[in-house]
Amino acid sequence: MYKENFEILYEEVYAPKLLPMDLLDNLKLDNYLEVNFQSTKDSIIAFTKCILPNGDTTQFKYTFIDNKLFTLEQFLDTNNTVLIYDRIREISKIMKEIQSSTLISVS
């Protein structure tokens, strides 16, 4: 478990998970309607519009820093979003698991 957690941590820190170019490739899929990109000082932000399996249309916002996915949000409506993925939160969660398993194995 300890080694697995370190491998997962390594992946969270260094793996891109998803690249901006992957979103362009997704336009080939039937359920992707559009992909739009914006550049900021230190990130690329992508907005996608997709058709969900239930037939509803929704938008997602992807934030990439250093070409790595950092956050993914889904727009429920114009005022409400759901955070689906947050790289910093995931790294923190794995580090807590490693610390907790270290404390258990030392005891």
ABEGO torsion letter per residue (X at the ends): XAAAAAAAAAAAAABAGBBAAAAAAAAABAABABBBBBBBAABBBBBBBBBBAAGBBBBBBBBBBGGBBABBBBBABAABBBBABBAAAAAAAAAAAAAAAAAAAAX
